[in-house]
Amino acid sequence: MRFRFVFPMIIGIGLLLLNCEDKQTSKKNNASVVKDSVVSETIIIPKKQTDSIYPKLTDANAMEFFLKYEKEHKENKARITTDFGIIEIKLYDKTKFHRANFVYLTKRNYFDGTQFYRVVKNFVIQGGSSDDYNIAKRRQKIGRYLLPPDTKRGYTHKRGAISMPSSEIDNAYKLASPFQFFIIQRPGGAKYLDGDYTVFGEVTSGMDVVDKINSVKTDEGDWPLHNVYIRKIELID
């Protein structure tokens, strides 16, 4: 009788031990899956690597950055796609900081979605800005800086000249933004601007598009009544 009672107990204890062992094995397997998942997630850190490629620019580091950047990025032609057609431009190698700045902003897709926000009849169209909050956020990520004036290279504000306000102007952060540029539309040019603004390129194709943009209706502040978008700017061979 005792043997009959003890034997079932032994069998029960054995089954219990096997069941516990199975649970421990299952826990180990589950833990290894979680561990693999965690490892795979911690390896992927592209955002930090990308941020380190583009330092936030300031007046203290911008010139040193562009001095190196212009040596490594020799592109000097770009295509501006607008609501009215395509404008192709050439950037001057002699104005190296301004060329490098324009190339840099183009590669960072800054200009895409900005506007020709100022149009003065028979004078200029000015682009590179917008009242869109997302454009302001882009600027914040890139930085806050000025470019030095480079007005003694022999370039003039002829028709089709691409220019940028210089830091010689009062309220420089407002008027000398490296994010903005203007194109002279006036027949005969505007040579009286020479020496005050830095000419860093010229239109090689698409002055008819410049003329179309210059003919749009504007408000009293020279802002087009209907937004004129720069859909994208891309570098070309």
MARVEX-723371 format. One record per residue: residue in three letters; z, y, x of N, C-alpha, C, O in turn. Coordinates in steps of 0.05 Angstrom, whole numbers, padded with zeros to 5 digits, always signed. Layout:
BEGIN
ALAZYXZYXZYXZYX
...
This chain:
BEGIN
MET+00000-00024+00017+00000+00000+00000+00000+00025+00017-00014+00044+00012
ARG+00017+00024+00039+00018+00047+00056-00009+00052+00070-00018+00074+00072
PHE-00022+00030+00078-00048+00032+00091-00069+00045+00073-00084+00062+00081
ARG-00068+00037+00047-00087+00048+00028-00082+00079+00024-00101+00093+00019
PHE-00057+00088+00026-00051+00116+00022-00059+00133+00046-00069+00155+00044
VAL-00053+00121+00070-00058+00136+00095-00088+00138+00100-00098+00159+00110
PHE-00103+00118+00095-00132+00117+00101-00148+00140+00088-00163+00153+00100
PRO-00143+00144+00061-00157+00166+00049-00149+00193+00061-00166+00211+00063
MET-00123+00195+00070-00115+00220+00082-00129+00225+00108-00137+00248+00114
ILE-00133+00204+00123-00148+00207+00149-00177+00216+00144-00187+00233+00158
ILE-00189+00203+00124-00217+00211+00117-00218+00240+00109-00236+00255+00117
GLY-00198+00249+00092-00198+00276+00083-00195+00296+00105-00208+00317+00106
ILE-00176+00290+00124-00172+00308+00147-00197+00310+00164-00204+00331+00174
GLY-00211+00287+00167-00236+00287+00183-00257+00304+00171-00271+00320+00184
LEU-00260+00302+00144-00280+00318+00130-00273+00348+00133-00291+00365+00136
LEU-00247+00354+00131-00238+00382+00133-00245+00393+00161-00254+00416+00163
LEU-00240+00377+00182-00246+00386+00209-00276+00391+00213-00284+00410+00226
LEU-00292+00373+00201-00321+00376+00203-00331+00401+00189-00349+00415+00199
ASN-00319+00407+00166-00326+00430+00151-00319+00456+00166-00335+00475+00166
CYS-00296+00456+00179-00288+00480+00195-00306+00484+00218-00314+00506+00225
GLU-00314+00461+00230-00332+00463+00253-00359+00474+00245-00372+00490+00260
ASP-00369+00466+00221-00395+00476+00211-00393+00506+00206-00412+00521+00212
LYS-00370+00516+00196-00367+00544+00190-00367+00560+00216-00378+00582+00217
GLN-00353+00549+00237-00352+00563+00262-00380+00565+00275-00387+00585+00286
THR-00395+00543+00272-00423+00543+00283-00439+00563+00268-00456+00577+00281
SER-00436+00565+00241-00451+00584+00226-00444+00612+00234-00462+00630+00235
LYS-00418+00617+00239-00410+00644+00248-00422+00651+00274-00431+00674+00278
LYS-00423+00632+00292-00435+00637+00318-00465+00644+00316-00475+00662+00329
ASN-00478+00629+00298-00507+00634+00294-00512+00662+00282-00530+00676+00291
ASN-00495+00669+00262-00498+00695+00250-00492+00717+00270-00506+00738+00270
ALA-00472+00713+00287-00465+00733+00307-00488+00737+00326-00493+00760+00334
SER-00501+00716+00334-00523+00719+00353-00546+00734+00341-00560+00749+00355
VAL-00551+00731+00315-00572+00745+00301-00566+00775+00301-00583+00792+00306
VAL-00541+00782+00294-00533+00810+00293-00535+00822+00321-00544+00845+00324
LYS-00527+00807+00341-00527+00817+00368-00556+00823+00377-00561+00844+00389
ASP-00574+00805+00371-00602+00809+00378-00613+00834+00364-00628+00850+00376
SER-00605+00838+00339-00614+00861+00323-00604+00887+00336-00619+00906+00338
VAL-00579+00886+00344-00567+00910+00356-00581+00917+00382-00586+00940+00388
VAL-00586+00896+00398-00598+00900+00424-00626+00913+00420-00633+00931+00434
SER-00641+00902+00401-00668+00912+00397-00668+00941+00387-00686+00956+00394
GLU-00647+00948+00372-00646+00976+00362-00638+00995+00385-00648+01018+00386
THR-00620+00987+00403-00611+01005+00424-00632+01009+00445-00631+01029+00460
ILE-00651+00991+00448-00672+00994+00468-00691+01016+00461-00702+01030+00478
ILE-00696+01020+00435-00716+01039+00425-00704+01067+00424-00689+01074+00406
ILE-00710+01084+00445-00700+01112+00445-00722+01131+00453-00718+01147+00472
PRO-00745+01131+00439-00767+01148+00447-00762+01178+00443-00773+01194+00458
LYS-00745+01185+00424-00741+01213+00417-00729+01228+00441-00739+01250+00447
LYS-00709+01216+00454-00697+01230+00477-00717+01233+00500-00717+01254+00513
GLN-00733+01212+00504-00753+01214+00525-00774+01235+00519-00782+01250+00537
THR-00782+01238+00494-00802+01258+00486-00791+01286+00489-00804+01304+00499
ASP-00765+01290+00481-00753+01316+00483-00752+01326+00512-00755+01349+00518
SER-00747+01307+00531-00744+01315+00559-00771+01324+00571-00771+01338+00591
ILE-00793+01316+00559-00819+01325+00569-00824+01354+00563-00837+01368+00578
TYR-00813+01364+00541-00817+01392+00533-00790+01407+00534-00775+01407+00514
PRO-00785+01421+00555-00760+01437+00556-00762+01461+00537-00783+01470+00531
LYS-00739+01469+00527-00739+01493+00510-00742+01517+00528-00726+01522+00546
LEU-00764+01532+00522-00771+01554+00540-00755+01580+00534-00750+01586+00511
THR-00748+01593+00556-00734+01619+00555-00746+01638+00575-00764+01630+00590
ASP-00737+01663+00575-00747+01681+00595-00740+01672+00623-00753+01679+00643
ALA-00719+01656+00625-00709+01647+00652-00726+01625+00664-00729+01623+00688
ASN-00738+01608+00647-00752+01585+00658-00782+01583+00651-00796+01566+00661
ALA-00792+01601+00633-00819+01599+00623-00840+01603+00646-00859+01587+00647
MET-00836+01623+00663-00857+01628+00683-00858+01605+00703-00880+01597+00712
GLU-00835+01595+00711-00835+01572+00729-00849+01547+00716-00864+01533+00729
PHE-00843+01544+00690-00855+01521+00676-00885+01524+00675-00900+01505+00681
PHE-00896+01548+00667-00924+01552+00664-00939+01552+00692-00962+01545+00693
LEU-00925+01561+00712-00937+01560+00739-00943+01531+00747-00964+01526+00759
LYS-00926+01513+00740-00931+01485+00746-00951+01473+00726-00968+01457+00733
TYR-00948+01481+00700-00964+01470+00679-00994+01477+00683-01011+01460+00678
GLU-00999+01501+00691-01027+01509+00694-01042+01494+00716-01066+01492+00716
LYS-01027+01485+00735-01039+01469+00757-01046+01441+00748-01064+01428+00759
GLU-01031+01431+00729-01035+01403+00720-01053+01401+00695-01062+01380+00688
HIS-01057+01424+00682-01073+01424+00657-01094+01446+00660-01089+01469+00655
LYS-01118+01437+00667-01140+01456+00673-01159+01462+00650-01179+01475+00654
GLU-01152+01453+00626-01170+01458+00603-01173+01488+00599-01154+01503+00601
ASN-01198+01496+00592-01203+01524+00587-01221+01530+00564-01232+01552+00561
LYS-01225+01510+00547-01242+01513+00523-01227+01502+00499-01214+01481+00500
ALA-01230+01515+00476-01217+01506+00452-01234+01512+00427-01251+01529+00427
ARG-01228+01496+00407-01242+01499+00381-01221+01506+00360-01202+01492+00356
ILE-01226+01528+00346-01208+01537+00325-01222+01531+00298-01243+01542+00292
THR-01210+01514+00282-01221+01507+00256-01206+01524+00235-01182+01522+00232
THR-01221+01540+00220-01210+01557+00200-01221+01551+00172-01238+01534+00170
ASP-01211+01565+00152-01222+01562+00125-01250+01572+00123-01264+01565+00103
PHE-01259+01588+00142-01286+01600+00140-01305+01588+00160-01329+01596+00162
GLY-01297+01568+00176-01314+01556+00195-01301+01553+00222-01276+01555+00225
ILE-01317+01547+00242-01307+01541+00269-01312+01563+00289-01334+01575+00289
ILE-01292+01570+00305-01294+01589+00326-01288+01575+00352-01267+01562+00355
GLU-01307+01576+00372-01302+01564+00398-01296+01586+00418-01309+01607+00418
ILE-01277+01581+00436-01268+01601+00455-01267+01590+00483-01264+01566+00487
LYS-01268+01608+00502-01264+01602+00530-01240+01618+00540-01237+01641+00534
LEU-01222+01604+00554-01198+01616+00565-01203+01623+00595-01214+01606+00609
TYR-01195+01646+00604-01200+01654+00631-01180+01642+00651-01156+01642+00646
ASP-01190+01631+00672-01173+01618+00692-01156+01639+00707-01134+01632+00716
LYS-01166+01663+00710-01151+01683+00725-01125+01692+00711-01106+01699+00724
THR-01125+01691+00685-01101+01698+00670-01086+01671+00665-01084+01661+00643
LYS-01076+01660+00687-01066+01633+00687-01042+01628+00669-01040+01607+00656
PHE-01024+01647+00667-01000+01643+00650-01008+01643+00621-00998+01626+00605
HIS-01026+01661+00613-01035+01662+00585-01052+01638+00578-01050+01628+00555
ARG-01069+01629+00596-01085+01605+00591-01067+01581+00588-01070+01566+00569
ALA-01048+01578+00607-01030+01555+00605-01014+01556+00580-01009+01535+00568
ASN-01005+01579+00572-00989+01582+00548-01005+01573+00523-00995+01558+00506
PHE-01030+01582+00521-01047+01575+00499-01053+01545+00498-01052+01532+00477
VAL-01058+01533+00522-01063+01504+00524-01038+01489+00516-01040+01469+00501
TYR-01016+01498+00525-00990+01484+00519-00984+01484+00489-00978+01464+00478
LEU-00987+01508+00477-00982+01510+00448-01002+01493+00432-00995+01481+00411
THR-01027+01492+00442-01047+01476+00428-01040+01446+00430-01042+01432+00410
LYS-01031+01437+00453-01024+01409+00456-00999+01402+00440-00995+01379+00433
ARG-00983+01421+00435-00959+01416+00418-00965+01420+00388-00946+01420+00372
ASN-00990+01425+00382-00999+01429+00354-00985+01452+00340-00982+01452+00316
TYR-00977+01472+00356-00964+01495+00344-00982+01510+00324-00973+01517+00303
PHE-01007+01514+00332-01024+01532+00316-01033+01519+00290-01042+01533+00272
ASP-01031+01493+00288-01042+01479+00264-01026+01488+00239-01002+01483+00237
GLY-01040+01500+00220-01027+01509+00195-01017+01537+00196-01007+01548+00176
THR-01021+01551+00219-01014+01579+00220-01037+01595+00207-01056+01583+00196
GLN-01036+01621+00207-01055+01637+00193-01066+01660+00210-01054+01669+00229
PHE-01089+01670+00201-01098+01696+00210-01084+01715+00190-01094+01720+00168
TYR-01061+01725+00198-01043+01739+00180-01047+01769+00180-01036+01783+00163
ARG-01063+01779+00199-01068+01808+00200-01098+01812+00204-01110+01802+00223
VAL-01110+01827+00186-01139+01832+00187-01143+01862+00183-01137+01874+00162
VAL-01154+01875+00204-01159+01904+00203-01189+01907+00203-01203+01900+00222
LYS-01200+01919+00182-01229+01921+00178-01242+01934+00202-01233+01955+00213
ASN-01264+01922+00211-01280+01932+00233-01264+01936+00258-01269+01955+00274
PHE-01244+01919+00262-01227+01922+00286-01219+01895+00297-01230+01886+00317
VAL-01199+01881+00285-01189+01856+00295-01182+01837+00273-01178+01845+00250
ILE-01180+01811+00281-01166+01791+00265-01144+01780+00283-01149+01774+00306
GLN-01120+01777+00272-01097+01769+00288-01085+01743+00276-01080+01742+00252
GLY-01081+01723+00293-01072+01697+00284-01049+01686+00300-01040+01698+00319
GLY-01040+01662+00290-01018+01648+00304-00991+01651+00292-00971+01642+00303
SER-00990+01663+00268-00964+01666+00255-00967+01658+00226-00988+01650+00217
SER-00945+01660+00212-00944+01652+00183-00917+01659+00172-00898+01663+00187
ASP-00916+01661+00145-00890+01665+00132-00878+01638+00124-00858+01637+00109
ASP-00890+01617+00133-00880+01590+00127-00856+01583+00144-00856+01587+00169
TYR-00834+01574+00132-00809+01568+00146-00814+01546+00167-00800+01546+00188
ASN-00832+01527+00162-00837+01506+00181-00849+01516+00207-00844+01505+00229
ILE-00864+01538+00206-00875+01550+00230-00852+01562+00246-00852+01560+00271
ALA-00834+01575+00233-00810+01586+00247-00794+01565+00261-00784+01569+00283
LYS-00792+01542+00248-00778+01519+00260-00792+01509+00285-00779+01501+00304
ARG-00819+01509+00284-00834+01501+00308-00828+01519+00331-00824+01510+00354
ARG-00827+01545+00326-00822+01564+00347-00794+01559+00359-00791+01561+00383
GLN-00775+01554+00342-00748+01550+00352-00747+01526+00370-00732+01526+00390
LYS-00762+01505+00364-00762+01481+00381-00776+01487+00408-00767+01477+00429
ILE-00796+01503+00408-00811+01510+00432-00795+01529+00450-00794+01525+00474
GLY-00783+01549+00438-00767+01568+00453-00773+01597+00446-00788+01603+00428
ARG-00759+01614+00461-00761+01644+00457-00766+01656+00484-00748+01656+00501
TYR-00789+01667+00488-00796+01677+00515-00819+01697+00513-00833+01699+00492
LEU-00824+01711+00535-00846+01730+00537-00864+01722+00560-00856+01708+00579
LEU-00889+01731+00559-00907+01727+00582-00910+01754+00596-00911+01775+00582
PRO-00912+01755+00622-00915+01780+00636-00943+01792+00631-00962+01776+00627
PRO-00946+01818+00630-00972+01830+00627-00990+01823+00650-00981+01821+00673
ASP-01015+01818+00644-01035+01811+00665-01060+01825+00658-01080+01813+00649
THR-01060+01851+00661-01081+01869+00651-01100+01879+00672-01117+01896+00666
LYS-01098+01870+00697-01114+01881+00719-01134+01860+00730-01138+01859+00754
ARG-01145+01844+00713-01164+01823+00722-01193+01831+00718-01211+01816+00724
GLY-01197+01854+00707-01224+01864+00702-01236+01857+00675-01259+01864+00669
TYR-01220+01844+00658-01229+01837+00631-01225+01860+00612-01205+01875+00615
THR-01243+01864+00594-01242+01886+00575-01241+01876+00546-01247+01853+00540
HIS-01233+01894+00529-01231+01887+00500-01259+01891+00487-01262+01908+00469
LYS-01278+01876+00496-01304+01876+00484-01304+01861+00458-01284+01847+00452
ARG-01325+01863+00443-01327+01847+00418-01325+01817+00425-01339+01808+00443
GLY-01308+01803+00412-01304+01775+00417-01281+01769+00437-01275+01746+00441
ALA-01270+01789+00449-01248+01785+00468-01223+01774+00453-01217+01782+00431
ILE-01209+01756+00467-01184+01745+00456-01162+01757+00473-01162+01755+00497
SER-01143+01769+00459-01122+01784+00473-01095+01778+00462-01092+01766+00440
MET-01074+01787+00477-01047+01783+00469-01030+01808+00476-01033+01818+00498
PRO-01014+01817+00458-00997+01840+00464-00980+01834+00489-00971+01811+00493
SER-00975+01854+00505-00960+01850+00529-00931+01860+00527-00925+01874+00508
SER-00915+01852+00546-00886+01860+00545-00882+01888+00553-00859+01897+00554
GLU-00903+01903+00558-00900+01932+00564-00895+01948+00539-00888+01971+00540
ILE-00899+01935+00516-00896+01948+00490-00867+01948+00481-00853+01929+00487
ASP-00859+01969+00467-00831+01970+00457-00827+01948+00437-00846+01938+00425
ASN-00802+01939+00433-00795+01917+00415-00812+01892+00422-00825+01881+00405
ALA-00811+01885+00448-00829+01865+00458-00828+01838+00444-00848+01826+00440
TYR-00804+01829+00435-00802+01803+00422-00818+01803+00396-00828+01782+00387
LYS-00820+01826+00384-00835+01827+00359-00865+01830+00364-00881+01818+00349
LEU-00873+01845+00384-00901+01852+00387-00915+01836+00410-00939+01835+00410
ALA-00900+01824+00428-00911+01810+00451-00907+01780+00449-00905+01767+00469
SER-00906+01770+00425-00901+01742+00421-00923+01725+00434-00947+01730+00428
PRO-00917+01706+00451-00937+01688+00462-00949+01669+00441-00968+01654+00447
PHE-00938+01669+00417-00948+01652+00396-00971+01665+00381-00984+01652+00364
GLN-00977+01690+00387-00998+01704+00372-01021+01712+00390-01018+01714+00414
PHE-01044+01716+00378-01067+01726+00392-01085+01741+00373-01083+01738+00348
PHE-01102+01758+00383-01121+01772+00366-01149+01772+00378-01152+01770+00402
ILE-01168+01773+00361-01196+01773+00369-01209+01800+00360-01207+01808+00337
ILE-01222+01813+00380-01235+01839+00374-01260+01833+00358-01278+01818+00367
GLN-01262+01846+00335-01286+01842+00317-01304+01866+00318-01328+01864+00312
ARG-01293+01889+00326-01309+01914+00325-01334+01913+00342-01332+01906+00366
PRO-01357+01919+00331-01381+01922+00348-01377+01943+00369-01368+01966+00362
GLY-01383+01937+00393-01378+01957+00414-01351+01954+00427-01345+01966+00448
GLY-01333+01937+00415-01307+01931+00427-01287+01953+00422-01291+01971+00406
ALA-01265+01951+00436-01242+01970+00434-01230+01973+00461-01207+01965+00466
LYS-01246+01985+00479-01238+01987+00507-01213+02005+00512-01201+02004+00533
TYR-01206+02022+00492-01183+02038+00494-01157+02021+00495-01135+02032+00501
LEU-01159+01995+00488-01136+01977+00489-01132+01966+00518-01111+01955+00524
ASP-01152+01969+00535-01150+01958+00562-01126+01970+00576-01121+01994+00575
GLY-01111+01953+00590-01088+01962+00604-01062+01960+00588-01040+01959+00600
ASP-01065+01958+00562-01041+01955+00545-01037+01926+00535-01015+01918+00529
TYR-01059+01912+00533-01058+01884+00523-01073+01866+00542-01092+01875+00555
THR-01064+01841+00544-01076+01822+00563-01099+01807+00550-01095+01791+00531
VAL-01123+01812+00560-01147+01796+00551-01146+01770+00567-01146+01770+00592
PHE-01146+01747+00553-01144+01721+00567-01166+01702+00559-01165+01678+00566
GLY-01186+01711+00543-01208+01694+00536-01228+01708+00519-01226+01732+00515
GLU-01249+01693+00510-01270+01705+00494-01282+01684+00475-01281+01660+00481
VAL-01293+01693+00454-01307+01676+00435-01334+01669+00446-01349+01687+00455
THR-01341+01643+00447-01367+01634+00457-01385+01626+00434-01410+01625+00437
SER-01373+01620+00411-01389+01612+00388-01372+01617+00363-01349+01610+00362
GLY-01385+01628+00342-01371+01631+00317-01363+01660+00311-01345+01664+00295
MET-01376+01679+00323-01370+01707+00316-01377+01713+00287-01365+01731+00275
ASP-01395+01698+00276-01401+01701+00247-01377+01694+00230-01373+01706+00209
VAL-01362+01674+00240-01337+01666+00226-01316+01688+00228-01302+01694+00209
VAL-01314+01700+00252-01296+01723+00256-01303+01745+00237-01285+01757+00225
ASP-01329+01751+00234-01338+01772+00216-01330+01766+00187-01322+01784+00172
LYS-01333+01741+00179-01326+01733+00152-01296+01737+00146-01288+01747+00126
ILE-01280+01729+00166-01251+01732+00163-01244+01762+00162-01226+01770+00147
ASN-01258+01778+00178-01252+01807+00179-01260+01821+00153-01251+01843+00148
SER-01276+01808+00137-01285+01821+00112-01268+01814+00087-01273+01824+00066
VAL-01247+01797+00091-01231+01790+00068-01214+01814+00058-01208+01832+00074
LYS-01207+01813+00033-01190+01834+00022-01162+01831+00031-01151+01809+00033
THR-01149+01854+00037-01121+01853+00047-01104+01872+00031-01114+01889+00015
ASP-01077+01870+00034-01059+01888+00022-01055+01912+00040-01069+01915+00060
GLU-01037+01930+00034-01032+01954+00049-01022+01948+00078-01024+01965+00096
GLY-01011+01925+00081-01000+01917+00107-01020+01901+00124-01012+01889+00144
ASP-01045+01900+00115-01067+01885+00129-01064+01855+00127-01077+01841+00142
TRP-01047+01845+00109-01044+01816+00104-01065+01808+00083-01066+01820+00062
PRO-01081+01788+00089-01101+01779+00070-01089+01772+00043-01068+01759+00042
LEU-01102+01780+00021-01092+01774-00005-01092+01744-00010-01075+01733-00025
HIS-01111+01730+00002-01111+01700+00001-01109+01690+00030-01124+01698+00047
ASN-01090+01673+00034-01084+01663+00061-01109+01652+00075-01124+01637+00063
VAL-01112+01659+00100-01134+01649+00117-01121+01631+00138-01110+01640+00157
TYR-01124+01605+00134-01110+01586+00151-01125+01578+00176-01150+01575+00175
ILE-01110+01574+00197-01121+01561+00221-01113+01531+00217-01090+01523+00220
ARG-01133+01515+00209-01127+01487+00202-01118+01472+00227-01100+01455+00226
LYS-01131+01477+00249-01123+01465+00274-01137+01479+00298-01158+01490+00295
ILE-01125+01476+00321-01137+01485+00346-01136+01460+00365-01115+01448+00368
GLU-01159+01454+00376-01161+01431+00394-01176+01438+00419-01194+01456+00419
LEU-01169+01426+00441-01182+01430+00467-01207+01414+00468-01208+01391+00458
ILE-01228+01425+00480-01254+01412+00481-01264+01413+00510-01255+01429+00526
ASP-01283+01395+00516-01295+01395+00543-01315+01418+00547-01327+01421+00568
